[in-house]
Amino acid sequence: MIGNELIMRFVPTFLNMTRMKKRFRNLLRWKNTCVFLSLLGTFLYSTSCSDDKDLSTGSAKGLAVFDVKTESTFTRSTESSEKGFLDPAEYTIQIWDAEGKLVNTFLLGDENEVELEAGTYNASATWGEDIAAGLGEEFIYMEGSKDFTIEEEKTTDIRLNPIPGNVKVVVSYSEELDEVYTDYYINMTTSHNKNNPLLYEKEETRPAFFKANAQNEQLTLGMIFKVNDEEYSYDKSIEIAPRDSVSLLFKLAPDEGGGENLVRSQGKNLK
């Protein structure tokens, strides 16, 4: 009985240990599964966060704030307070991206802040039209440009400094010309208006403005002087460049036989 009793007691104990081992193995499997699921969740969350960050970086934006300060060397002796080209509000702002694509155009008087994608840009400020030739202060053409960079969630101030982009020509005559000639006038041309000369008549006092190349540009003067039915012509060329101020003074030659003298003053060509 004792032996059988001992055997009976041992067997249940052995069976209990076997069950415990199975439970332990199952517990390990469950823990491993939990760890795997936990790591999988962490990976999915990290991937999701990374994707969100990439998307936000792609659409990162900053603020560009524009200002204009004009510099008009060759017109300071005029009634500048009445000239629109000195009013920053009347300047047109254009913005190009790094690929040269126009991304925005606006009048500075309407707005001065623009939200842009992070990146590099070029901005220009202009007043007037860049035409071949015109007579009067309204034909001055002002321009200025600048490269700038927009950073994410930052404000960038852009100061543009427009300067005259064409040539100003002022003509005056001495009173003694009227004693010799009954009439006189000038046809003025450059490479940009050679087929349509600008006529500067005897009584004209307004300045003329001309588009000019940066190099090798000539202002050609075709001068006509009349004495009753007789007509005399005289041609002369002057080298010019953008932002030049040219003053032409016509008067009798020293021998009093008629003719002209030219006095030219060139404005400062600031880079």
C-alpha positions as CSV (number, residue, x, y, z in Angstrom):
1,M,0.0,0.0,0.0
2,I,2.7,2.3,0.9
3,G,4.5,1.8,-2.4
4,N,1.2,2.1,-4.3
5,E,0.4,5.2,-2.3
6,L,3.7,6.7,-3.1
7,I,3.3,6.0,-6.7
8,M,-0.1,7.5,-6.8
9,R,1.2,10.6,-5.1
10,F,4.1,11.0,-7.4
11,V,2.1,10.7,-10.6
12,P,-0.2,13.6,-9.9
13,T,2.8,15.7,-9.0
14,F,4.5,14.8,-12.3
15,L,1.3,15.6,-14.2
16,N,1.1,18.9,-12.5
17,M,4.6,19.8,-13.5
18,T,3.9,18.9,-17.1
19,R,0.8,21.2,-17.1
20,M,2.9,24.0,-15.6
21,K,5.5,23.6,-18.3
22,K,2.9,23.8,-21.0
23,R,1.4,26.9,-19.4
24,F,4.8,28.5,-19.2
25,R,5.5,27.8,-22.8
26,N,2.2,29.2,-23.8
27,L,2.9,32.3,-21.6
28,L,6.2,32.8,-23.4
29,R,4.5,32.5,-26.8
30,W,1.9,35.1,-25.7
31,K,4.6,37.5,-24.4
32,N,6.6,37.1,-27.6
33,T,3.4,37.9,-29.6
34,C,2.8,41.0,-27.4
35,V,6.4,42.2,-27.9
36,F,6.1,41.6,-31.7
37,L,2.8,43.5,-31.9
38,S,4.2,46.3,-29.7
39,L,7.2,46.6,-32.0
40,L,5.0,46.5,-35.1
41,G,2.8,49.3,-33.7
42,T,5.9,51.4,-32.9
43,F,7.2,50.9,-36.5
44,L,3.8,51.8,-38.0
45,Y,3.6,54.9,-35.7
46,S,7.2,56.0,-36.6
47,T,6.5,55.5,-40.3
48,S,3.3,57.5,-40.0
49,C,5.1,60.4,-38.2
50,S,7.9,60.3,-40.8
51,D,5.4,60.6,-43.6
52,D,3.7,63.5,-42.0
53,K,7.0,65.3,-41.5
54,D,7.9,64.8,-45.2
55,L,4.5,66.2,-46.3
56,S,4.8,69.2,-44.0
57,T,8.3,70.0,-45.3
58,G,7.2,69.9,-48.9
59,S,4.6,72.6,-48.2
60,A,6.6,74.7,-45.8
61,K,5.9,78.3,-46.1
62,G,7.3,81.7,-45.0
63,L,6.3,85.3,-45.3
64,A,7.9,87.9,-47.6
65,V,7.5,91.6,-46.7
66,F,8.3,94.0,-49.5
67,D,9.4,97.7,-49.4
68,V,10.6,100.1,-52.1
69,K,13.0,103.0,-51.9
70,T,13.4,104.9,-55.1
71,E,16.7,106.4,-56.4
72,S,16.2,108.8,-59.3
73,T,19.5,110.6,-59.8
74,F,18.7,112.4,-63.0
75,T,15.3,113.8,-62.0
76,R,16.0,115.4,-58.6
77,S,16.0,118.9,-60.0
78,T,12.3,118.5,-61.0
79,E,9.1,118.9,-59.1
80,S,9.6,115.5,-57.7
81,S,6.8,115.6,-55.1
82,E,4.3,115.4,-58.0
83,K,6.1,112.5,-59.8
84,G,4.4,109.1,-59.5
85,F,7.7,107.3,-59.9
86,L,8.8,108.5,-56.4
87,D,5.7,106.9,-54.7
88,P,6.4,103.3,-53.6
89,A,2.7,102.5,-53.6
90,E,2.6,102.9,-57.4
91,Y,5.3,100.2,-58.1
92,T,4.4,96.8,-59.5
93,I,6.1,93.9,-57.8
94,Q,6.8,90.6,-59.7
95,I,8.1,87.4,-58.1
96,W,9.8,84.6,-60.0
97,D,10.8,81.2,-58.6
98,A,14.2,79.5,-59.1
99,E,13.0,78.0,-62.4
100,G,12.1,81.5,-63.7
101,K,8.3,80.9,-63.4
102,L,6.3,84.0,-62.5
103,V,4.5,83.2,-59.2
104,N,2.9,86.5,-58.2
105,T,2.3,90.1,-59.5
106,F,0.8,92.9,-57.4
107,L,0.8,96.6,-56.8
108,L,2.7,97.6,-53.7
109,G,-0.1,100.0,-52.8
110,D,-2.5,97.1,-52.6
111,E,-0.4,94.7,-50.5
112,N,3.1,94.3,-49.3
113,E,3.1,90.8,-47.7
114,V,3.0,87.6,-49.6
115,E,3.2,84.0,-48.3
116,L,5.6,81.9,-50.4
117,E,6.8,78.3,-50.4
118,A,10.3,77.9,-48.8
119,G,12.9,78.4,-51.5
120,T,14.8,80.9,-53.6
121,Y,13.2,83.7,-55.6
122,N,13.8,86.9,-57.6
123,A,11.7,90.0,-57.2
124,S,11.5,93.1,-59.3
125,A,9.9,96.5,-58.8
126,T,9.0,98.6,-61.8
127,W,7.2,101.8,-62.6
128,G,6.2,102.9,-66.1
129,E,6.7,101.1,-69.4
130,D,10.0,100.1,-71.0
131,I,9.1,101.7,-74.4
132,A,11.5,102.7,-77.2
133,A,11.0,106.5,-76.8
134,G,8.6,109.0,-75.2
135,L,8.3,112.7,-74.6
136,G,7.4,113.9,-71.1
137,E,8.1,112.9,-67.5
138,E,5.5,110.1,-67.6
139,F,7.9,108.1,-69.9
140,I,10.6,107.6,-67.3
141,Y,11.0,103.9,-66.6
142,M,12.1,102.8,-63.1
143,E,13.3,99.3,-62.3
144,G,15.1,97.3,-59.6
145,S,15.4,93.6,-58.7
146,K,16.8,91.4,-56.0
147,D,17.3,87.7,-55.2
148,F,16.0,86.4,-51.8
149,T,15.4,83.2,-49.9
150,I,12.2,82.2,-48.0
151,E,12.7,80.0,-44.9
152,E,10.0,77.9,-43.2
153,E,7.9,79.8,-40.7
154,K,10.1,82.9,-41.0
155,T,9.5,86.4,-42.2
156,T,11.9,87.9,-44.8
157,D,12.1,91.6,-45.5
158,I,12.9,92.5,-49.1
159,R,14.0,96.1,-49.8
160,L,14.0,96.9,-53.6
161,N,15.8,100.0,-54.9
162,P,14.5,100.9,-58.3
163,I,16.6,103.3,-60.5
164,P,16.0,104.8,-63.9
165,G,16.3,102.2,-66.6
166,N,16.2,104.5,-69.6
167,V,18.0,107.7,-70.8
168,K,16.8,111.2,-70.2
169,V,17.4,113.9,-72.8
170,V,16.8,117.6,-72.3
171,V,17.1,120.0,-75.2
172,S,17.5,123.8,-74.9
173,Y,18.2,126.5,-77.5
174,S,19.9,129.9,-77.2
175,E,17.8,132.9,-78.0
176,E,20.1,134.0,-80.8
177,L,19.0,131.0,-82.9
178,D,15.7,132.9,-83.5
179,E,17.7,135.8,-85.0
180,V,19.2,133.5,-87.7
181,Y,16.7,130.7,-88.3
182,T,13.0,130.9,-88.8
183,D,12.4,127.3,-87.6
184,Y,14.4,124.4,-86.3
185,Y,13.7,120.9,-84.9
186,I,15.4,117.6,-84.1
187,N,14.7,114.0,-85.0
188,M,16.2,111.6,-82.3
189,T,16.7,107.9,-82.7
190,T,18.4,104.9,-81.1
191,S,18.6,101.3,-82.1
192,H,15.1,100.8,-80.6
193,N,13.2,103.6,-82.5
194,K,15.2,104.0,-85.7
195,N,12.1,103.5,-87.8
196,N,10.0,105.9,-85.7
197,P,12.1,109.0,-84.8
198,L,11.1,111.1,-81.9
199,L,10.4,114.7,-83.0
200,Y,11.6,117.4,-80.7
201,E,10.1,120.7,-82.0
202,K,11.3,124.3,-81.6
203,E,9.0,125.2,-78.7
204,E,9.2,121.8,-76.9
205,T,10.5,121.9,-73.3
206,R,9.6,118.5,-72.0
207,P,12.4,115.9,-71.5
208,A,12.6,112.9,-73.8
209,F,13.2,109.4,-72.6
210,F,14.9,106.6,-74.6
211,K,15.4,102.9,-74.1
212,A,19.1,102.0,-74.5
213,N,21.3,99.0,-74.5
214,A,23.9,98.7,-71.8
215,Q,26.7,98.9,-74.4
216,N,27.3,100.3,-77.9
217,E,24.1,102.4,-77.9
218,Q,24.0,105.6,-79.9
219,L,21.6,108.6,-79.8
220,T,21.5,110.0,-83.3
221,L,20.4,113.6,-83.7
222,G,19.0,114.7,-87.1
223,M,18.9,118.5,-86.8
224,I,17.0,120.6,-89.3
225,F,17.5,124.4,-89.4
226,K,15.4,126.6,-91.7
227,V,15.9,130.1,-93.1
228,N,12.8,131.0,-94.9
229,D,12.7,128.5,-97.8
230,E,16.3,127.3,-97.2
231,E,16.8,124.2,-95.1
232,Y,20.0,123.0,-93.5
233,S,20.6,119.7,-91.9
234,Y,23.2,118.4,-89.4
235,D,23.6,114.9,-88.0
236,K,25.5,114.0,-84.9
237,S,25.6,110.8,-82.7
238,I,26.2,110.6,-79.0
239,E,27.1,107.4,-77.0
240,I,24.5,106.7,-74.3
241,A,23.7,104.0,-71.7
242,P,20.8,103.4,-69.3
243,R,20.5,106.1,-66.6
244,D,22.4,108.7,-68.5
245,S,21.2,112.3,-68.4
246,V,22.0,114.1,-71.6
247,S,21.6,117.9,-71.9
248,L,21.8,119.3,-75.4
249,L,22.3,123.1,-75.9
250,F,22.0,124.5,-79.4
251,K,23.5,127.9,-80.1
252,L,25.3,129.8,-82.8
253,A,28.9,128.8,-83.6
254,P,31.6,131.2,-82.6
255,D,32.1,132.4,-86.2
256,E,28.4,133.5,-86.2
257,G,27.9,131.7,-89.4
258,G,25.3,129.4,-87.9
259,G,25.7,126.0,-86.4
260,E,25.5,124.3,-83.1
261,N,27.4,123.5,-79.9
262,L,26.5,120.5,-77.8
263,V,26.9,120.2,-74.0
264,R,26.4,116.8,-72.6
265,S,26.3,115.9,-68.9
266,Q,26.1,112.3,-67.9
267,G,24.3,111.2,-64.7
268,K,25.9,108.9,-62.2
269,N,25.7,105.3,-63.4
270,L,25.3,103.5,-60.1
271,K,25.5,99.7,-60.3
